[in-house]
Amino acid sequence: MPEIDYVARLALVQAAITALLTGKMQSYDLDGQKVTYLDLDSLLAEEKRLVALARRQTQGARAAFKRGVMS
């Protein structure tokens, strides 16, 4: 199974949010599916989820363990 490019998917979601906020969207193609209605709350939740996944994907799993208490 091919790995999902979360950075690219995040860019699509952010483009949809921008289009929705600027009133330029009647419908939108997202991953080959035509969407005629987009809910801003759902898009913002998906954006938040994808930001975390994209960060994890680009920084690697070790970045999750970098936080800690310095003595």
PQR file of N, CA, C, O and H, with PARSE charges and radii, in Angstrom:
ATOM      1  N   MET A   1       0.842  -1.173   0.000 -0.4000 1.5000
ATOM      2  CA  MET A   1       0.000   0.000   0.000 -0.0000 2.0000
ATOM      3  C   MET A   1       0.893   1.244   0.000  0.5500 1.7000
ATOM      4  O   MET A   1       1.819   1.333   0.806 -0.5500 1.4000
ATOM      5  N   PRO A   2       0.630   2.201  -0.887 -0.5600 1.5000
ATOM      6  CA  PRO A   2       1.474   3.401  -0.943  0.2800 2.0000
ATOM      7  C   PRO A   2       1.265   4.282   0.286  0.5500 1.7000
ATOM      8  O   PRO A   2       0.170   4.358   0.843 -0.5500 1.4000
ATOM      9  N   GLU A   3       2.337   4.936   0.686 -0.4000 1.5000
ATOM     10  CA  GLU A   3       2.272   5.816   1.844 -0.0000 2.0000
ATOM     11  C   GLU A   3       1.506   7.089   1.488  0.5500 1.7000
ATOM     12  O   GLU A   3       1.672   7.628   0.393 -0.5500 1.4000
ATOM     13  H   GLU A   3       3.227   4.874   0.233  0.4000 1.0000
ATOM     14  N   ILE A   4       0.687   7.561   2.388 -0.4000 1.5000
ATOM     15  CA  ILE A   4      -0.085   8.781   2.159 -0.0000 2.0000
ATOM     16  C   ILE A   4       0.823   9.985   2.341  0.5500 1.7000
ATOM     17  O   ILE A   4       1.564  10.069   3.320 -0.5500 1.4000
ATOM     18  H   ILE A   4       0.552   7.123   3.277  0.4000 1.0000
ATOM     19  N   ASP A   5       0.765  10.912   1.402 -0.4000 1.5000
ATOM     20  CA  ASP A   5       1.530  12.153   1.491 -0.0000 2.0000
ATOM     21  C   ASP A   5       0.672  13.174   2.245  0.5500 1.7000
ATOM     22  O   ASP A   5      -0.142  13.879   1.649 -0.5500 1.4000
ATOM     23  H   ASP A   5       0.163  10.844   0.606  0.4000 1.0000
ATOM     24  N   TYR A   6       0.868  13.237   3.556 -0.4000 1.5000
ATOM     25  CA  TYR A   6       0.046  14.103   4.388 -0.0000 2.0000
ATOM     26  C   TYR A   6       0.294  15.583   4.112  0.5500 1.7000
ATOM     27  O   TYR A   6      -0.613  16.400   4.268 -0.5500 1.4000
ATOM     28  H   TYR A   6       1.529  12.664   4.040  0.4000 1.0000
ATOM     29  N   VAL A   7       1.500  15.935   3.708 -0.4000 1.5000
ATOM     30  CA  VAL A   7       1.806  17.327   3.378 -0.0000 2.0000
ATOM     31  C   VAL A   7       0.986  17.767   2.168  0.5500 1.7000
ATOM     32  O   VAL A   7       0.413  18.857   2.166 -0.5500 1.4000
ATOM     33  H   VAL A   7       2.238  15.271   3.581  0.4000 1.0000
ATOM     34  N   ALA A   8       0.930  16.921   1.143 -0.4000 1.5000
ATOM     35  CA  ALA A   8       0.147  17.238  -0.054 -0.0000 2.0000
ATOM     36  C   ALA A   8      -1.341  17.294   0.272  0.5500 1.7000
ATOM     37  O   ALA A   8      -2.054  18.172  -0.215 -0.5500 1.4000
ATOM     38  H   ALA A   8       1.396  16.035   1.145  0.4000 1.0000
ATOM     39  N   ARG A   9      -1.800  16.374   1.081 -0.4000 1.5000
ATOM     40  CA  ARG A   9      -3.221  16.357   1.454 -0.0000 2.0000
ATOM     41  C   ARG A   9      -3.566  17.589   2.287  0.5500 1.7000
ATOM     42  O   ARG A   9      -4.643  18.165   2.127 -0.5500 1.4000
ATOM     43  H   ARG A   9      -1.220  15.662   1.476  0.4000 1.0000
ATOM     44  N   LEU A  10      -2.667  17.990   3.165 -0.4000 1.5000
ATOM     45  CA  LEU A  10      -2.867  19.191   3.968 -0.0000 2.0000
ATOM     46  C   LEU A  10      -2.999  20.415   3.064  0.5500 1.7000
ATOM     47  O   LEU A  10      -3.839  21.281   3.305 -0.5500 1.4000
ATOM     48  H   LEU A  10      -1.793  17.522   3.295  0.4000 1.0000
ATOM     49  N   ALA A  11      -2.178  20.483   2.037 -0.4000 1.5000
ATOM     50  CA  ALA A  11      -2.257  21.606   1.097 -0.0000 2.0000
ATOM     51  C   ALA A  11      -3.619  21.657   0.408  0.5500 1.7000
ATOM     52  O   ALA A  11      -4.163  22.740   0.189 -0.5500 1.4000
ATOM     53  H   ALA A  11      -1.495  19.779   1.842  0.4000 1.0000
ATOM     54  N   LEU A  12      -4.168  20.506   0.068 -0.4000 1.5000
ATOM     55  CA  LEU A  12      -5.492  20.466  -0.555 -0.0000 2.0000
ATOM     56  C   LEU A  12      -6.574  20.953   0.406  0.5500 1.7000
ATOM     57  O   LEU A  12      -7.460  21.715   0.019 -0.5500 1.4000
ATOM     58  H   LEU A  12      -3.727  19.626   0.245  0.4000 1.0000
ATOM     59  N   VAL A  13      -6.497  20.516   1.642 -0.4000 1.5000
ATOM     60  CA  VAL A  13      -7.489  20.930   2.635 -0.0000 2.0000
ATOM     61  C   VAL A  13      -7.383  22.431   2.887  0.5500 1.7000
ATOM     62  O   VAL A  13      -8.400  23.116   2.998 -0.5500 1.4000
ATOM     63  H   VAL A  13      -5.776  19.898   1.957  0.4000 1.0000
ATOM     64  N   GLN A  14      -6.156  22.943   2.978 -0.4000 1.5000
ATOM     65  CA  GLN A  14      -5.977  24.369   3.204 -0.0000 2.0000
ATOM     66  C   GLN A  14      -6.474  25.184   2.009  0.5500 1.7000
ATOM     67  O   GLN A  14      -7.017  26.275   2.187 -0.5500 1.4000
ATOM     68  H   GLN A  14      -5.330  22.386   2.887  0.4000 1.0000
ATOM     69  N   ALA A  15      -6.295  24.670   0.809 -0.4000 1.5000
ATOM     70  CA  ALA A  15      -6.824  25.347  -0.381 -0.0000 2.0000
ATOM     71  C   ALA A  15      -8.350  25.374  -0.349  0.5500 1.7000
ATOM     72  O   ALA A  15      -8.964  26.369  -0.731 -0.5500 1.4000
ATOM     73  H   ALA A  15      -5.854  23.784   0.664  0.4000 1.0000
ATOM     74  N   ALA A  16      -8.952  24.293   0.103 -0.4000 1.5000
ATOM     75  CA  ALA A  16     -10.412  24.238   0.223 -0.0000 2.0000
ATOM     76  C   ALA A  16     -10.902  25.237   1.265  0.5500 1.7000
ATOM     77  O   ALA A  16     -11.918  25.901   1.059 -0.5500 1.4000
ATOM     78  H   ALA A  16      -8.453  23.484   0.414  0.4000 1.0000
ATOM     79  N   ILE A  17     -10.190  25.347   2.378 -0.4000 1.5000
ATOM     80  CA  ILE A  17     -10.561  26.302   3.420 -0.0000 2.0000
ATOM     81  C   ILE A  17     -10.474  27.731   2.873  0.5500 1.7000
ATOM     82  O   ILE A  17     -11.380  28.537   3.085 -0.5500 1.4000
ATOM     83  H   ILE A  17      -9.365  24.807   2.545  0.4000 1.0000
ATOM     84  N   THR A  18      -9.397  28.035   2.181 -0.4000 1.5000
ATOM     85  CA  THR A  18      -9.226  29.367   1.605 -0.0000 2.0000
ATOM     86  C   THR A  18     -10.336  29.679   0.610  0.5500 1.7000
ATOM     87  O   THR A  18     -10.904  30.771   0.630 -0.5500 1.4000
ATOM     88  H   THR A  18      -8.661  27.381   2.008  0.4000 1.0000
ATOM     89  N   ALA A  19     -10.639  28.739  -0.244 -0.4000 1.5000
ATOM     90  CA  ALA A  19     -11.698  28.938  -1.236 -0.0000 2.0000
ATOM     91  C   ALA A  19     -13.048  29.144  -0.559  0.5500 1.7000
ATOM     92  O   ALA A  19     -13.848  29.971  -0.997 -0.5500 1.4000
ATOM     93  H   ALA A  19     -10.177  27.852  -0.260  0.4000 1.0000
ATOM     94  N   LEU A  20     -13.293  28.404   0.491 -0.4000 1.5000
ATOM     95  CA  LEU A  20     -14.557  28.536   1.215 -0.0000 2.0000
ATOM     96  C   LEU A  20     -14.651  29.900   1.899  0.5500 1.7000
ATOM     97  O   LEU A  20     -15.695  30.550   1.860 -0.5500 1.4000
ATOM     98  H   LEU A  20     -12.643  27.733   0.846  0.4000 1.0000
ATOM     99  N   LEU A  21     -13.563  30.324   2.520 -0.4000 1.5000
ATOM    100  CA  LEU A  21     -13.563  31.592   3.248 -0.0000 2.0000
ATOM    101  C   LEU A  21     -13.626  32.798   2.323  0.5500 1.7000
ATOM    102  O   LEU A  21     -14.163  33.838   2.704 -0.5500 1.4000
ATOM    103  H   LEU A  21     -12.714  29.796   2.552  0.4000 1.0000
ATOM    104  N   THR A  22     -13.094  32.679   1.129 -0.4000 1.5000
ATOM    105  CA  THR A  22     -13.101  33.802   0.192 -0.0000 2.0000
ATOM    106  C   THR A  22     -14.323  33.787  -0.714  0.5500 1.7000
ATOM    107  O   THR A  22     -14.472  34.655  -1.574 -0.5500 1.4000
ATOM    108  H   THR A  22     -12.658  31.835   0.819  0.4000 1.0000
ATOM    109  N   GLY A  23     -15.191  32.810  -0.526 -0.4000 1.5000
ATOM    110  CA  GLY A  23     -16.420  32.751  -1.302 -0.0000 2.0000
ATOM    111  C   GLY A  23     -16.222  32.324  -2.746  0.5500 1.7000
ATOM    112  O   GLY A  23     -17.107  32.528  -3.578 -0.5500 1.4000
ATOM    113  H   GLY A  23     -15.070  32.105   0.172  0.4000 1.0000
ATOM    114  N   LYS A  24     -15.089  31.740  -3.053 -0.4000 1.5000
ATOM    115  CA  LYS A  24     -14.791  31.343  -4.430 -0.0000 2.0000
ATOM    116  C   LYS A  24     -15.161  29.900  -4.730  0.5500 1.7000
ATOM    117  O   LYS A  24     -14.846  29.390  -5.805 -0.5500 1.4000
ATOM    118  H   LYS A  24     -14.370  31.574  -2.378  0.4000 1.0000
ATOM    119  N   MET A  25     -15.820  29.246  -3.803 -0.4000 1.5000
ATOM    120  CA  MET A  25     -16.061  27.825  -4.003 -0.0000 2.0000
ATOM    121  C   MET A  25     -17.539  27.524  -4.142  0.5500 1.7000
ATOM    122  O   MET A  25     -18.350  27.867  -3.283 -0.5500 1.4000
ATOM    123  H   MET A  25     -16.076  29.660  -2.930  0.4000 1.0000
ATOM    124  N   GLN A  26     -17.859  26.889  -5.221 -0.4000 1.5000
ATOM    125  CA  GLN A  26     -19.164  26.288  -5.402 -0.0000 2.0000
ATOM    126  C   GLN A  26     -19.030  24.777  -5.225  0.5500 1.7000
ATOM    127  O   GLN A  26     -19.877  24.127  -4.613 -0.5500 1.4000
ATOM    128  H   GLN A  26     -17.200  26.610  -5.919  0.4000 1.0000
ATOM    129  N   SER A  27     -17.957  24.243  -5.770 -0.4000 1.5000
ATOM    130  CA  SER A  27     -17.619  22.831  -5.599 -0.0000 2.0000
ATOM    131  C   SER A  27     -16.108  22.723  -5.648  0.5500 1.7000
ATOM    132  O   SER A  27     -15.417  23.659  -6.050 -0.5500 1.4000
ATOM    133  H   SER A  27     -17.268  24.771  -6.268  0.4000 1.0000
ATOM    134  N   TYR A  28     -15.605  21.573  -5.236 -0.4000 1.5000
ATOM    135  CA  TYR A  28     -14.161  21.413  -5.129 -0.0000 2.0000
ATOM    136  C   TYR A  28     -13.800  19.969  -5.398  0.5500 1.7000
ATOM    137  O   TYR A  28     -14.490  19.063  -4.931 -0.5500 1.4000
ATOM    138  H   TYR A  28     -16.166  20.813  -4.909  0.4000 1.0000
ATOM    139  N   ASP A  29     -12.730  19.737  -6.142 -0.4000 1.5000
ATOM    140  CA  ASP A  29     -12.229  18.385  -6.365 -0.0000 2.0000
ATOM    141  C   ASP A  29     -11.187  18.071  -5.308  0.5500 1.7000
ATOM    142  O   ASP A  29     -10.199  18.791  -5.159 -0.5500 1.4000
ATOM    143  H   ASP A  29     -12.170  20.474  -6.521  0.4000 1.0000
ATOM    144  N   LEU A  30     -11.418  16.991  -4.576 -0.4000 1.5000
ATOM    145  CA  LEU A  30     -10.515  16.595  -3.507 -0.0000 2.0000
ATOM    146  C   LEU A  30     -10.228  15.113  -3.660  0.5500 1.7000
ATOM    147  O   LEU A  30     -11.113  14.277  -3.476 -0.5500 1.4000
ATOM    148  H   LEU A  30     -12.220  16.406  -4.697  0.4000 1.0000
ATOM    149  N   ASP A  31      -8.999  14.795  -3.995 -0.4000 1.5000
ATOM    150  CA  ASP A  31      -8.577  13.403  -4.201 -0.0000 2.0000
ATOM    151  C   ASP A  31      -9.475  12.682  -5.206  0.5500 1.7000
ATOM    152  O   ASP A  31      -9.859  11.531  -4.997 -0.5500 1.4000
ATOM    153  H   ASP A  31      -8.280  15.473  -4.144  0.4000 1.0000
ATOM    154  N   GLY A  32      -9.802  13.370  -6.290 -0.4000 1.5000
ATOM    155  CA  GLY A  32     -10.576  12.744  -7.351 -0.0000 2.0000
ATOM    156  C   GLY A  32     -12.071  12.692  -7.117  0.5500 1.7000
ATOM    157  O   GLY A  32     -12.808  12.167  -7.952 -0.5500 1.4000
ATOM    158  H   GLY A  32      -9.491  14.305  -6.459  0.4000 1.0000
ATOM    159  N   GLN A  33     -12.534  13.229  -5.996 -0.4000 1.5000
ATOM    160  CA  GLN A  33     -13.961  13.251  -5.698 -0.0000 2.0000
ATOM    161  C   GLN A  33     -14.446  14.693  -5.728  0.5500 1.7000
ATOM    162  O   GLN A  33     -13.809  15.585  -5.168 -0.5500 1.4000
ATOM    163  H   GLN A  33     -11.936  13.656  -5.318  0.4000 1.0000
ATOM    164  N   LYS A  34     -15.567  14.909  -6.380 -0.4000 1.5000
ATOM    165  CA  LYS A  34     -16.134  16.248  -6.440 -0.0000 2.0000
ATOM    166  C   LYS A  34     -17.015  16.473  -5.218  0.5500 1.7000
ATOM    167  O   LYS A  34     -17.954  15.722  -4.953 -0.5500 1.4000
ATOM    168  H   LYS A  34     -16.084  14.184  -6.835  0.4000 1.0000
ATOM    169  N   VAL A  35     -16.688  17.518  -4.492 -0.4000 1.5000
ATOM    170  CA  VAL A  35     -17.422  17.867  -3.285 -0.0000 2.0000
ATOM    171  C   VAL A  35     -18.181  19.156  -3.580  0.5500 1.7000
ATOM    172  O   VAL A  35     -17.589  20.136  -4.032 -0.5500 1.4000
ATOM    173  H   VAL A  35     -15.925  18.129  -4.707  0.4000 1.0000
ATOM    174  N   THR A  36     -19.472  19.160  -3.330 -0.4000 1.5000
ATOM    175  CA  THR A  36     -20.259  20.355  -3.616 -0.0000 2.0000
ATOM    176  C   THR A  36     -20.571  21.155  -2.361  0.5500 1.7000
ATOM    177  O   THR A  36     -21.013  22.299  -2.463 -0.5500 1.4000
ATOM    178  H   THR A  36     -19.953  18.364  -2.963  0.4000 1.0000
ATOM    179  N   TYR A  37     -20.357  20.595  -1.204 -0.4000 1.5000
ATOM    180  CA  TYR A  37     -20.570  21.328   0.027 -0.0000 2.0000
ATOM    181  C   TYR A  37     -19.434  20.985   0.977  0.5500 1.7000
ATOM    182  O   TYR A  37     -19.116  19.814   1.186 -0.5500 1.4000
ATOM    183  H   TYR A  37     -19.997  19.665  -1.121  0.4000 1.0000
ATOM    184  N   LEU A  38     -18.835  22.001   1.541 -0.4000 1.5000
ATOM    185  CA  LEU A  38     -17.779  21.773   2.509 -0.0000 2.0000
ATOM    186  C   LEU A  38     -18.127  22.499   3.803  0.5500 1.7000
ATOM    187  O   LEU A  38     -18.470  23.681   3.798 -0.5500 1.4000
ATOM    188  H   LEU A  38     -19.093  22.952   1.371  0.4000 1.0000
ATOM    189  N   ASP A  39     -18.035  21.793   4.870 -0.4000 1.5000
ATOM    190  CA  ASP A  39     -18.318  22.324   6.187 -0.0000 2.0000
ATOM    191  C   ASP A  39     -17.017  22.848   6.792  0.5500 1.7000
ATOM    192  O   ASP A  39     -16.058  22.093   6.951 -0.5500 1.4000
ATOM    193  H   ASP A  39     -17.756  20.833   4.874  0.4000 1.0000
ATOM    194  N   LEU A  40     -16.981  24.126   7.125 -0.4000 1.5000
ATOM    195  CA  LEU A  40     -15.760  24.738   7.635 -0.0000 2.0000
ATOM    196  C   LEU A  40     -15.258  24.038   8.895  0.5500 1.7000
ATOM    197  O   LEU A  40     -14.056  23.811   9.035 -0.5500 1.4000
ATOM    198  H   LEU A  40     -17.760  24.740   6.996  0.4000 1.0000
ATOM    199  N   ASP A  41     -16.151  23.697   9.802 -0.4000 1.5000
ATOM    200  CA  ASP A  41     -15.718  23.022  11.036 -0.0000 2.0000
ATOM    201  C   ASP A  41     -15.040  21.689  10.737  0.5500 1.7000
ATOM    202  O   ASP A  41     -14.038  21.343  11.363 -0.5500 1.4000
ATOM    203  H   ASP A  41     -17.127  23.882   9.688  0.4000 1.0000
ATOM    204  N   SER A  42     -15.585  20.948   9.786 -0.4000 1.5000
ATOM    205  CA  SER A  42     -14.983  19.663   9.411 -0.0000 2.0000
ATOM    206  C   SER A  42     -13.623  19.864   8.756  0.5500 1.7000
ATOM    207  O   SER A  42     -12.679  19.121   9.022 -0.5500 1.4000
ATOM    208  H   SER A  42     -16.399  21.230   9.278  0.4000 1.0000
ATOM    209  N   LEU A  43     -13.533  20.874   7.900 -0.4000 1.5000
ATOM    210  CA  LEU A  43     -12.253  21.159   7.247 -0.0000 2.0000
ATOM    211  C   LEU A  43     -11.193  21.577   8.261  0.5500 1.7000
ATOM    212  O   LEU A  43     -10.040  21.157   8.166 -0.5500 1.4000
ATOM    213  H   LEU A  43     -14.300  21.478   7.685  0.4000 1.0000
ATOM    214  N   LEU A  44     -11.578  22.397   9.222 -0.4000 1.5000
ATOM    215  CA  LEU A  44     -10.620  22.831  10.239 -0.0000 2.0000
ATOM    216  C   LEU A  44     -10.157  21.664  11.108  0.5500 1.7000
ATOM    217  O   LEU A  44      -8.988  21.599  11.487 -0.5500 1.4000
ATOM    218  H   LEU A  44     -12.514  22.739   9.299  0.4000 1.0000
ATOM    219  N   ALA A  45     -11.058  20.754  11.422 -0.4000 1.5000
ATOM    220  CA  ALA A  45     -10.682  19.567  12.194 -0.0000 2.0000
ATOM    221  C   ALA A  45      -9.738  18.682  11.390  0.5500 1.7000
ATOM    222  O   ALA A  45      -8.769  18.146  11.929 -0.5500 1.4000
ATOM    223  H   ALA A  45     -12.008  20.807  11.115  0.4000 1.0000
ATOM    224  N   GLU A  46     -10.023  18.532  10.103 -0.4000 1.5000
ATOM    225  CA  GLU A  46      -9.152  17.732   9.239 -0.0000 2.0000
ATOM    226  C   GLU A  46      -7.794  18.400   9.085  0.5500 1.7000
ATOM    227  O   GLU A  46      -6.768  17.721   9.060 -0.5500 1.4000
ATOM    228  H   GLU A  46     -10.810  18.967   9.666  0.4000 1.0000
ATOM    229  N   GLU A  47      -7.778  19.732   8.980 -0.4000 1.5000
ATOM    230  CA  GLU A  47      -6.515  20.456   8.881 -0.0000 2.0000
ATOM    231  C   GLU A  47      -5.665  20.198  10.123  0.5500 1.7000
ATOM    232  O   GLU A  47      -4.471  19.923  10.012 -0.5500 1.4000
ATOM    233  H   GLU A  47      -8.612  20.284   9.000  0.4000 1.0000
ATOM    234  N   LYS A  48      -6.268  20.285  11.288 -0.4000 1.5000
ATOM    235  CA  LYS A  48      -5.539  20.052  12.544 -0.0000 2.0000
ATOM    236  C   LYS A  48      -4.962  18.635  12.583  0.5500 1.7000
ATOM    237  O   LYS A  48      -3.813  18.434  12.978 -0.5500 1.4000
ATOM    238  H   LYS A  48      -7.239  20.509  11.378  0.4000 1.0000
ATOM    239  N   ARG A  49      -5.766  17.662  12.170 -0.4000 1.5000
ATOM    240  CA  ARG A  49      -5.313  16.262  12.147 -0.0000 2.0000
ATOM    241  C   ARG A  49      -4.154  16.089  11.166  0.5500 1.7000
ATOM    242  O   ARG A  49      -3.173  15.412  11.472 -0.5500 1.4000
ATOM    243  H   ARG A  49      -6.699  17.826  11.849  0.4000 1.0000
ATOM    244  N   LEU A  50      -4.270  16.702   9.989 -0.4000 1.5000
ATOM    245  CA  LEU A  50      -3.231  16.555   8.976 -0.0000 2.0000
ATOM    246  C   LEU A  50      -1.949  17.284   9.345  0.5500 1.7000
ATOM    247  O   LEU A  50      -0.862  16.831   8.987 -0.5500 1.4000
ATOM    248  H   LEU A  50      -5.068  17.252   9.741  0.4000 1.0000
ATOM    249  N   VAL A  51      -2.052  18.400  10.051 -0.4000 1.5000
ATOM    250  CA  VAL A  51      -0.845  19.105  10.509 -0.0000 2.0000
ATOM    251  C   VAL A  51      -0.024  18.176  11.395  0.5500 1.7000
ATOM    252  O   VAL A  51       1.193  18.081  11.239 -0.5500 1.4000
ATOM    253  H   VAL A  51      -2.935  18.768  10.341  0.4000 1.0000
ATOM    254  N   ALA A  52      -0.681  17.496  12.317 -0.4000 1.5000
ATOM    255  CA  ALA A  52       0.031  16.575  13.207 -0.0000 2.0000
ATOM    256  C   ALA A  52       0.632  15.407  12.428  0.5500 1.7000
ATOM    257  O   ALA A  52       1.774  15.018  12.670 -0.5500 1.4000
ATOM    258  H   ALA A  52      -1.670  17.573  12.444  0.4000 1.0000
ATOM    259  N   LEU A  53      -0.137  14.850  11.496 -0.4000 1.5000
ATOM    260  CA  LEU A  53       0.362  13.724  10.711 -0.0000 2.0000
ATOM    261  C   LEU A  53       1.503  14.142   9.788  0.5500 1.7000
ATOM    262  O   LEU A  53       2.479  13.408   9.633 -0.5500 1.4000
ATOM    263  H   LEU A  53      -1.065  15.166  11.299  0.4000 1.0000
ATOM    264  N   ALA A  54       1.384  15.311   9.179 -0.4000 1.5000
ATOM    265  CA  ALA A  54       2.439  15.797   8.286 -0.0000 2.0000
ATOM    266  C   ALA A  54       3.718  16.076   9.063  0.5500 1.7000
ATOM    267  O   ALA A  54       4.817  15.771   8.599 -0.5500 1.4000
ATOM    268  H   ALA A  54       0.591  15.908   9.305  0.4000 1.0000
ATOM    269  N   ARG A  55       3.564  16.662  10.255 -0.4000 1.5000
ATOM    270  CA  ARG A  55       4.735  16.935  11.103 -0.0000 2.0000
ATOM    271  C   ARG A  55       5.432  15.625  11.472  0.5500 1.7000
ATOM    272  O   ARG A  55       6.658  15.524  11.414 -0.5500 1.4000
ATOM    273  H   ARG A  55       2.672  16.909  10.632  0.4000 1.0000
ATOM    274  N   ARG A  56       4.643  14.637  11.846 -0.4000 1.5000
ATOM    275  CA  ARG A  56       5.198  13.334  12.217 -0.0000 2.0000
ATOM    276  C   ARG A  56       5.883  12.681  11.015  0.5500 1.7000
ATOM    277  O   ARG A  56       6.944  12.072  11.149 -0.5500 1.4000
ATOM    278  H   ARG A  56       3.647  14.719  11.893  0.4000 1.0000
ATOM    279  N   GLN A  57       5.264  12.817   9.846 -0.4000 1.5000
ATOM    280  CA  GLN A  57       5.806  12.197   8.640 -0.0000 2.0000
ATOM    281  C   GLN A  57       7.116  12.862   8.214  0.5500 1.7000
ATOM    282  O   GLN A  57       8.045  12.175   7.790 -0.5500 1.4000
ATOM    283  H   GLN A  57       4.402  13.312   9.737  0.4000 1.0000
ATOM    284  N   THR A  58       7.200  14.188   8.321 -0.4000 1.5000
ATOM    285  CA  THR A  58       8.395  14.886   7.863 -0.0000 2.0000
ATOM    286  C   THR A  58       9.517  14.871   8.880  0.5500 1.7000
ATOM    287  O   THR A  58      10.690  14.894   8.508 -0.5500 1.4000
ATOM    288  H   THR A  58       6.445  14.746   8.665  0.4000 1.0000
ATOM    289  N   GLN A  59       9.172  14.834  10.168 -0.4000 1.5000
ATOM    290  CA  GLN A  59      10.201  14.848  11.204 -0.0000 2.0000
ATOM    291  C   GLN A  59      10.612  13.456  11.638  0.5500 1.7000
ATOM    292  O   GLN A  59      11.659  13.285  12.262 -0.5500 1.4000
ATOM    293  H   GLN A  59       8.219  14.815  10.471  0.4000 1.0000
ATOM    294  N   GLY A  60       9.819  12.479  11.325 -0.4000 1.5000
ATOM    295  CA  GLY A  60      10.132  11.119  11.720 -0.0000 2.0000
ATOM    296  C   GLY A  60       9.615  10.804  13.108  0.5500 1.7000
ATOM    297  O   GLY A  60       9.269  11.703  13.874 -0.5500 1.4000
ATOM    298  H   GLY A  60       8.968  12.617  10.818  0.4000 1.0000
ATOM    299  N   ALA A  61       9.565   9.551  13.420 -0.4000 1.5000
ATOM    300  CA  ALA A  61       9.008   9.091  14.692 -0.0000 2.0000
ATOM    301  C   ALA A  61       9.843   9.549  15.885  0.5500 1.7000
ATOM    302  O   ALA A  61       9.310   9.732  16.979 -0.5500 1.4000
ATOM    303  H   ALA A  61       9.846   8.820  12.798  0.4000 1.0000
ATOM    304  N   ARG A  62      11.147   9.735  15.683 -0.4000 1.5000
ATOM    305  CA  ARG A  62      11.999  10.126  16.810 -0.0000 2.0000
ATOM    306  C   ARG A  62      11.649  11.506  17.344  0.5500 1.7000
ATOM    307  O   ARG A  62      11.915  11.796  18.510 -0.5500 1.4000
ATOM    308  H   ARG A  62      11.580   9.586  14.794  0.4000 1.0000
ATOM    309  N   ALA A  63      11.054  12.370  16.512 -0.4000 1.5000
ATOM    310  CA  ALA A  63      10.700  13.717  16.964 -0.0000 2.0000
ATOM    311  C   ALA A  63       9.686  13.676  18.096  0.5500 1.7000
ATOM    312  O   ALA A  63       9.637  14.590  18.919 -0.5500 1.4000
ATOM    313  H   ALA A  63      10.837  12.134  15.565  0.4000 1.0000
ATOM    314  N   ALA A  64       8.881  12.630  18.143 -0.4000 1.5000
ATOM    315  CA  ALA A  64       7.869  12.512  19.192 -0.0000 2.0000
ATOM    316  C   ALA A  64       8.512  12.324  20.560  0.5500 1.7000
ATOM    317  O   ALA A  64       7.881  12.598  21.581 -0.5500 1.4000
ATOM    318  H   ALA A  64       8.921  11.887  17.474  0.4000 1.0000
ATOM    319  N   PHE A  65       9.743  11.865  20.593 -0.4000 1.5000
ATOM    320  CA  PHE A  65      10.404  11.593  21.856 -0.0000 2.0000
ATOM    321  C   PHE A  65      11.424  12.663  22.225  0.5500 1.7000
ATOM    322  O   PHE A  65      12.167  12.484  23.190 -0.5500 1.4000
ATOM    323  H   PHE A  65      10.255  11.642  19.764  0.4000 1.0000
ATOM    324  N   LYS A  66      11.481  13.760  21.495 -0.4000 1.5000
ATOM    325  CA  LYS A  66      12.447  14.809  21.785 -0.0000 2.0000
ATOM    326  C   LYS A  66      12.052  15.663  22.972  0.5500 1.7000
ATOM    327  O   LYS A  66      12.912  16.282  23.599 -0.5500 1.4000
ATOM    328  H   LYS A  66      10.877  13.905  20.712  0.4000 1.0000
ATOM    329  N   ARG A  67      10.774  15.709  23.291 -0.4000 1.5000
ATOM    330  CA  ARG A  67      10.348  16.494  24.431 -0.0000 2.0000
ATOM    331  C   ARG A  67      10.740  15.781  25.717  0.5500 1.7000
ATOM    332  O   ARG A  67      10.618  14.562  25.835 -0.5500 1.4000
ATOM    333  H   ARG A  67      10.076  15.206  22.782  0.4000 1.0000
ATOM    334  N   GLY A  68      11.193  16.533  26.635 -0.4000 1.5000
ATOM    335  CA  GLY A  68      11.551  15.928  27.908 -0.0000 2.0000
ATOM    336  C   GLY A  68      12.050  17.009  28.849  0.5500 1.7000
ATOM    337  O   GLY A  68      12.149  18.181  28.487 -0.5500 1.4000
ATOM    338  H   GLY A  68      11.292  17.524  26.539  0.4000 1.0000
ATOM    339  N   VAL A  69      12.354  16.598  30.028 -0.4000 1.5000
ATOM    340  CA  VAL A  69      12.833  17.535  31.025 -0.0000 2.0000
ATOM    341  C   VAL A  69      14.346  17.571  30.973  0.5500 1.7000
ATOM    342  O   VAL A  69      15.012  16.539  31.059 -0.5500 1.4000
ATOM    343  H   VAL A  69      12.274  15.646  30.322  0.4000 1.0000
ATOM    344  N   MET A  70      14.877  18.771  30.832 -0.4000 1.5000
ATOM    345  CA  MET A  70      16.332  18.943  30.821 -0.0000 2.0000
ATOM    346  C   MET A  70      16.784  19.179  32.252  0.5500 1.7000
ATOM    347  O   MET A  70      16.168  19.951  32.986 -0.5500 1.4000
ATOM    348  H   MET A  70      14.336  19.609  30.762  0.4000 1.0000
ATOM    349  N   SER A  71      17.857  18.515  32.642 -0.4000 1.5000
ATOM    350  CA  SER A  71      18.352  18.746  33.999 -0.0000 2.0000
ATOM    351  C   SER A  71      19.532  19.676  33.992  0.5500 1.7000
ATOM    352  O   SER A  71      20.081  19.985  35.050 -0.5500 1.4000
ATOM    353  H   SER A  71      18.357  17.888  32.045  0.4000 1.0000
TER
END
